[in-house]
Amino acid sequence: MTFSFTKYQGTGNDFIMVDCTSAKDFELDNEQIADLCDRRFGIGADGIILIFEHPTLDFKMTYYNSDGSQSFCGNGARCAVQFAKSLGLIETKAKFEAIDGEHNAIIDDELISVKMKDVTSYTKDDTAYIIDTGSPHYVKFVADVDDEDIVEYGKNIRYSKKYKTKGINVNLVEVLADNELEMLTYERGVEDETYSCGTGATAVALAFSLVLDYDDIDVKIFVKGGELYVKAERNNDTFDNIYLIGPAEKVFVGEITI
């Protein structure tokens, strides 16, 4: 099978995008996904996103981690919106379906804002916050992220007895200022550090508001691949009007045979 693809990146989180609007039966198995995402023998990416037509919305986004598992991906969603615009499916606003339901998005110059699902609960594991923002996240605040080995720390949490069955994403966070944070992320499915994580940045911002007891959330989050912004409203232990904001850029286009 030969098909065309477009490579996108959102603050260093990179994705293989495939236009399936004219190929409703297009599918990949886990082995093909892993081979395509391999950075030495494939295209190289953190995940693959297939864009399909939707009967009532602008498009449907199907996301696969590099191991073939599925979840919602915030940075992937922002890249999907930018890709959908290039396909002529949208202009500056979008409504699309992902694995966790319907999302809205807005394109404003170089920034794409994706409305995340409401978060109605969270738990704590010792001093860490466990928050599901479309994917489950373990958020731990530390004094200095530069002193941390995120891969070792992340693996220890992700493969611990408590989390190894379903897996969890692990984020270490340093508070830089009242509204500025720096984070490192170990992603399940990729099973390594990633340069950015949109659902992780969202979980980090919500956890930060719990620590400082903020109701109006508006934070800048530095990741290895750039800067993300999260805005949201908190009402006690629930969160709504959550927006993940950041850039999404086309890297290159190509064709591959598998």
C-alpha positions as CSV (number, residue, x, y, z in Angstrom):
1,M,0.0,0.0,0.0
2,T,1.3,3.4,-1.0
3,F,-0.2,6.6,0.5
4,S,0.7,10.3,0.9
5,F,1.2,11.9,4.3
6,T,2.0,15.3,5.9
7,K,4.3,15.7,8.9
8,Y,3.2,18.2,11.5
9,Q,4.7,19.3,14.8
10,G,3.2,21.2,17.7
11,T,5.9,22.4,20.1
12,G,8.0,19.4,19.3
13,N,5.3,16.8,19.5
14,D,5.3,15.4,16.0
15,F,2.7,13.5,14.0
16,I,2.1,11.8,10.7
17,M,-1.1,13.1,9.2
18,V,-3.1,11.2,6.6
19,D,-6.0,12.6,4.7
20,C,-8.7,9.8,4.7
21,T,-11.6,11.9,3.6
22,S,-11.6,10.0,0.3
23,A,-10.5,6.7,1.8
24,K,-13.1,5.8,4.4
25,D,-11.7,2.2,4.7
26,F,-8.0,3.3,5.3
27,E,-6.5,1.6,8.3
28,L,-3.2,0.6,9.8
29,D,-2.3,-2.2,12.2
30,N,-0.2,-1.8,15.3
31,E,3.0,-3.1,13.6
32,Q,2.6,-0.7,10.6
33,I,2.0,2.2,13.0
34,A,5.1,1.4,15.0
35,D,7.2,1.0,11.8
36,L,6.0,4.4,10.4
37,C,6.7,6.2,13.7
38,D,10.2,4.6,14.0
39,R,12.8,7.4,13.8
40,R,15.5,5.4,12.2
41,F,13.6,3.1,9.8
42,G,10.3,4.9,9.2
43,I,9.1,8.5,8.9
44,G,9.5,9.2,12.6
45,A,6.8,10.6,14.9
46,D,5.2,10.5,18.3
47,G,1.9,9.3,16.7
48,I,-0.3,9.0,13.6
49,I,-3.5,11.0,13.0
50,L,-6.1,10.0,10.4
51,I,-8.6,12.7,9.2
52,F,-12.0,11.3,8.1
53,E,-15.2,13.0,7.0
54,H,-17.9,13.3,9.6
55,P,-21.7,13.4,8.9
56,T,-22.4,16.5,11.0
57,L,-19.1,17.9,12.1
58,D,-16.2,19.3,10.1
59,F,-14.1,16.2,10.5
60,K,-13.2,13.2,12.6
61,M,-9.7,12.8,14.1
62,T,-8.4,9.3,14.9
63,Y,-5.2,9.3,16.9
64,Y,-2.7,6.5,17.4
65,N,0.3,6.6,19.7
66,S,3.5,5.1,18.2
67,D,2.7,1.7,19.7
68,G,-0.8,1.6,18.1
69,S,-2.7,2.4,21.3
70,Q,-5.4,5.1,21.1
71,S,-6.1,8.2,23.3
72,F,-6.9,11.8,23.0
73,C,-3.9,14.0,22.1
74,G,-4.1,17.8,22.7
75,N,-1.1,18.8,20.6
76,G,-2.2,16.3,17.9
77,A,-5.7,17.9,17.9
78,R,-4.1,21.3,17.3
79,C,-2.1,19.9,14.4
80,A,-5.2,18.1,13.1
81,V,-7.1,21.4,13.0
82,Q,-4.2,23.0,11.0
83,F,-4.1,20.1,8.6
84,A,-7.9,20.2,8.2
85,K,-7.6,23.8,7.2
86,S,-5.0,22.9,4.6
87,L,-7.5,20.3,3.2
88,G,-10.2,23.0,2.9
89,L,-12.4,21.4,5.5
90,I,-12.4,24.5,7.7
91,E,-11.3,28.1,7.7
92,T,-10.8,29.6,11.2
93,K,-13.2,27.6,13.3
94,A,-13.7,23.9,13.7
95,K,-16.0,21.3,15.3
96,F,-14.5,17.8,15.2
97,E,-14.8,14.4,16.8
98,A,-12.0,12.7,18.7
99,I,-11.9,9.6,20.9
100,D,-13.3,11.5,23.9
101,G,-16.1,13.3,22.1
102,E,-16.7,16.6,20.3
103,H,-14.3,19.5,20.4
104,N,-14.3,23.1,19.2
105,A,-11.2,24.9,17.9
106,I,-10.2,28.3,16.7
107,I,-7.3,29.4,14.5
108,D,-5.9,32.8,15.4
109,D,-2.9,33.7,13.3
110,E,-0.2,31.2,14.3
111,L,-2.0,29.9,17.4
112,I,-4.6,27.1,17.5
113,S,-7.0,26.9,20.5
114,V,-8.6,23.6,21.2
115,K,-11.4,23.3,23.8
116,M,-10.7,20.4,26.0
117,K,-13.3,18.2,27.7
118,D,-14.5,19.3,31.1
119,V,-12.8,17.8,34.1
120,T,-15.1,16.8,36.9
121,S,-12.8,15.0,39.3
122,Y,-9.3,14.3,40.3
123,T,-7.5,12.2,42.8
124,K,-4.2,12.4,44.7
125,D,-1.4,9.8,45.0
126,D,0.6,10.9,47.9
127,T,1.8,14.4,46.8
128,A,1.0,13.9,43.1
129,Y,-2.3,14.8,41.3
130,I,-4.0,12.3,39.0
131,I,-6.1,14.2,36.4
132,D,-7.7,12.8,33.2
133,T,-7.8,15.5,30.5
134,G,-8.5,13.1,27.7
135,S,-5.6,10.9,28.7
136,P,-4.7,10.1,32.4
137,H,-1.8,12.2,33.9
138,Y,0.3,12.0,37.0
139,V,1.4,15.5,38.0
140,K,4.2,16.0,40.5
141,F,5.7,19.4,41.4
142,V,9.4,19.5,42.0
143,A,11.9,22.2,42.9
144,D,14.0,22.0,39.7
145,V,13.1,20.0,36.6
146,D,16.8,20.2,35.5
147,D,17.7,17.9,38.4
148,E,15.2,15.2,37.3
149,D,15.6,12.2,35.0
150,I,12.1,12.2,33.5
151,V,12.6,8.9,31.7
152,E,13.7,6.9,34.8
153,Y,11.1,8.6,37.0
154,G,8.3,8.2,34.4
155,K,9.0,4.5,33.9
156,N,9.0,3.9,37.6
157,I,5.5,5.4,37.9
158,R,4.0,4.2,34.6
159,Y,5.1,0.5,35.2
160,S,4.4,0.5,38.9
161,K,1.9,-2.1,40.2
162,K,-0.8,0.6,40.5
163,Y,-0.6,2.0,36.9
164,K,1.1,-0.6,34.7
165,T,-2.1,-2.2,33.4
166,K,-3.8,0.8,31.9
167,G,-0.7,3.1,31.9
168,I,-0.4,6.7,32.8
169,N,1.5,9.8,31.5
170,V,3.9,11.3,34.0
171,N,4.7,15.0,34.3
172,L,7.2,16.7,36.5
173,V,6.6,20.4,37.0
174,E,8.6,23.4,38.3
175,V,6.9,26.7,39.2
176,L,8.8,29.6,37.7
177,A,6.4,32.4,38.5
178,D,2.8,33.1,39.4
179,N,1.6,32.1,35.9
180,E,4.6,30.4,34.4
181,L,5.5,26.7,34.7
182,E,8.1,24.4,33.2
183,M,7.3,20.7,32.6
184,L,8.8,17.4,31.5
185,T,6.7,14.6,30.2
186,Y,7.0,10.8,29.9
187,E,4.2,9.5,27.7
188,R,2.6,6.1,27.8
189,G,2.2,4.7,24.3
190,V,5.4,6.4,23.2
191,E,7.2,5.0,26.3
192,D,9.7,7.8,26.4
193,E,10.1,11.5,27.0
194,T,8.3,13.7,24.5
195,Y,9.2,17.3,23.8
196,S,5.6,18.4,24.6
197,C,2.3,17.0,25.7
198,G,-1.0,19.0,25.3
199,T,-3.2,16.9,27.6
200,G,-0.2,16.9,30.1
201,A,0.1,20.7,29.9
202,T,-3.6,20.9,30.6
203,A,-3.4,18.6,33.6
204,V,-0.4,20.5,34.9
205,A,-2.3,23.8,34.7
206,L,-5.3,22.4,36.5
207,A,-3.1,20.9,39.2
208,F,-1.4,24.2,39.6
209,S,-4.7,26.0,40.3
210,L,-5.5,23.4,43.0
211,V,-2.1,24.1,44.7
212,L,-2.5,27.9,44.7
213,D,-6.3,27.8,45.0
214,Y,-6.9,29.8,41.7
215,D,-10.3,30.0,40.1
216,D,-9.3,31.7,36.9
217,I,-6.5,29.8,35.2
218,D,-4.3,31.5,32.6
219,V,-0.8,30.0,32.5
220,K,2.2,29.8,30.2
221,I,3.9,26.4,30.2
222,F,7.4,25.9,28.9
223,V,8.1,22.5,27.3
224,K,11.2,21.3,25.6
225,G,9.6,22.1,22.2
226,G,8.4,25.6,22.9
227,E,5.5,27.3,24.8
228,L,1.9,26.3,25.5
229,Y,-0.9,28.2,27.1
230,V,-3.8,26.9,29.1
231,K,-6.9,28.9,30.1
232,A,-9.7,27.5,32.2
233,E,-12.3,28.1,34.9
234,R,-12.3,26.3,38.2
235,N,-15.3,25.7,40.5
236,N,-14.1,23.9,43.6
237,D,-12.9,20.6,42.2
238,T,-14.3,20.8,38.7
239,F,-13.0,22.6,35.6
240,D,-14.7,23.9,32.5
241,N,-14.0,26.2,29.5
242,I,-10.6,24.6,29.2
243,Y,-8.5,25.7,26.3
244,L,-5.2,24.4,25.1
245,I,-3.4,27.0,23.0
246,G,-0.2,26.8,20.9
247,P,1.3,26.6,17.5
248,A,1.0,23.8,14.9
249,E,3.4,23.7,11.9
250,K,3.7,21.7,8.8
251,V,7.2,20.1,8.5
252,F,7.1,18.3,5.2
253,V,5.0,16.2,2.8
254,G,5.8,12.8,1.4
255,E,4.7,9.4,0.1
256,I,5.5,6.0,1.5
257,T,4.9,2.4,0.6
258,I,4.3,-0.2,3.4
